[in-house]
Structures are given as C-alpha cells and as structure tokens.
C-alpha cells in the first residue's frame, strides 16, 4: 500500500467478500400445523441462497439457529439447486446419517459445527453430500446429514466417520437409505 493512498487499499481489501466453493440454500419447514390432507413439503420454504462467508454468518447469527425454531420445525442447508426432499433427483438414491440430542444446546453446537464443515469443504467426499437438516422435536432433537448415493458404502463410511469426528460424538451413529424410510422399514444400513 502506498503511503499516500489514505488507507483506501485496506478498505477495499476489508470489503471483499470471501467466496465459498459452492452456493448453499437455507430452507425452513414448520410442520407444527399441517393442513388436513396436505402433502409433505407444502410448508417447505426456500429462504435464502448464499455463496460468501459474510452472508453465511449474517444469516446464521440473525436467523438460522435451532434455538429460534418452534417445535416440530426444521432448518435445512442444502447445496443450491437441491431441494431437501427424497424426490429431488440428487437425493433420490441417497440416505442420511443421523445424530440425536436431548439438549437444545447440543443441537445448536452440532448444527453450527456441521454448517462450518460443509461450507469449509472439510469432507473428503463432499460431492456426495446434499445437505443437512436440524429438526426440533418435543422429546429429542435430531440432525441429519443427507447424501446422494446410499449404495456407495465407502463414501458413506468416510462421511460418517468424518462427521462423527467433527461433532465429537462418542455414541454410534447410523445411516439409513431413503428408500427404506419411505417404506417404513427404516433400519440402519451402516454405522460408525
């Protein structure tokens, strides 16, 4: 920086946005008052798509904390272009890793650690990941990491081990195929 630029170089550097490798979208779903006969997903709302670190922190700090959710509501953060639905072509052949928490503070910490790991590209098999869902429930909250190809056991195990490490979880976590969940035969296919 030149001595006579009045600090303009520092201001320009400070205002440059820090771009992420991928765009992400926050979604909200409130299932507390479903309409009679309404299909799942009718309350699902695309809230905001972002692609910078600054947008992420603004959104997270102001809005997207599980502690701000009413009961039976979900926050989702998925890669832009992927809807948090089993029917989305990117999710159709996938499944999810799930962890539970009986403490709101536990869910909040796991949620923030997962979001930072996703936008920070901390997973070796990041292309396999669709997104994450935080679900606030009366008895037990849960966090689910959705992936694209459930049959790719090596990728799923890599993702599961890394996620467990990121969350610092000691309990076993399991992976369920979306197809199994659709038929109510939900059984853990993989576990770490």
C-alpha positions, -999 to 999 in steps of 0.1 A, spaced: 0 0 0 13 34 -9 18 58 19 -4 84 4 -35 64 -6 -52 73 27 -59 37 36 -81 30 5 -63 -2 -2 -70 -15 33 -107 -6 30 -110 -23 -4 -94 -55 10 -116 -55 40 -148 -52 20 -141 -80 -5 -164 -110 1 -149 -144 8 -165 -166 -18 -174 -202 -10 -166 -231 -33 -203 -239 -36 -236 -220 -33 -258 -231 -4 -295 -225 3 -313 -223 37 -347 -238 39 -374 -237 66 -402 -261 72 -428 -258 100 -448 -290 105 -465 -279 137 -498 -270 120 -501 -292 89 -533 -287 69 -556 -318 67 -545 -339 37 -516 -317 27 -487 -334 11 -453 -333 30 -433 -304 18 -462 -279 14 -447 -258 42 -411 -261 29 -398 -227 20 -366 -217 2 -354 -188 24 -320 -176 11 -292 -188 -12 -257 -176 -3 -221 -180 -16 -199 -160 7 -187 -164 43 -201 -130 52 -236 -139 40 -234 -172 59 -225 -155 92 -251 -128 89 -278 -154 82 -267 -178 109 -263 -151 136 -296 -134 129 -319 -163 118 -308 -199 114 -301 -212 149 -322 -242 160 -329 -224 194 -350 -200 174 -372 -227 159 -407 -236 172 -414 -272 180 -418 -296 150 -399 -272 127 -368 -279 106 -339 -258 92 -322 -272 62 -290 -261 45 -286 -278 11 -264 -272 -19 -281 -247 -42 -303 -264 -67 -311 -294 -44 -344 -294 -26 -344 -311 8 -368 -338 -4 -364 -375 -11 -379 -369 -45 -352 -345 -56 -331 -362 -83 -299 -355 -63 -314 -371 -31 -335 -399 -47 -308 -427 -44 -293 -414 -12 -298 -416 25 -288 -399 57 -266 -401 87 -285 -391 119 -275 -379 154 -298 -370 182 -297 -346 211 -318 -343 242 -304 -309 249 -311 -278 228 -275 -265 234 -262 -298 220 -282 -295 188 -271 -258 184 -234 -268 187 -237 -298 163 -256 -277 138 -230 -249 137 -201 -273 135 -218 -292 107 -226 -260 87 -190 -248 91 -176 -282 80 -199 -281 49 -192 -246 37 -155 -251 46 -153 -283 24 -139 -305 53 -153 -337 39 -132 -358 15 -163 -369 -3 -180 -335 -2 -195 -341 -37 -216 -369 -22 -232 -346 4 -266 -329 -4 -271 -310 28 -281 -311 65 -314 -309 84 -319 -297 120 -352 -310 134 -365 -296 167 -389 -320 184 -406 -322 218 -387 -353 231 -355 -354 211 -339 -331 185 -320 -346 156 -295 -336 129 -294 -355 96 -267 -353 70 -281 -362 36 -260 -378 9 -266 -387 -28 -256 -423 -33 -265 -447 -5 -250 -477 -23 -216 -461 -22 -206 -477 11 -170 -464 10 -181 -428 6 -208 -431 32 -185 -446 58 -159 -419 51 -186 -392 55 -199 -408 87 -165 -411 103 -156 -375 95 -189 -362 107 -186 -381 139 -152 -366 144 -164 -331 136 -192 -334 161 -170 -351 187 -197 -377 192 -188 -410 210 -221 -428 206 -227 -449 175 -244 -431 146 -263 -448 118 -270 -444 81 -304 -451 66 -313 -454 29 -342 -430 19 -358 -460 1 -360 -478 35 -375 -448 52 -402 -445 25 -414 -480 32 -412 -476 70 -385 -503 71 -361 -478 84 -331 -497 96 -295 -486 99 -275 -499 69 -241 -485 81 -229 -474 114 -197 -457 128 
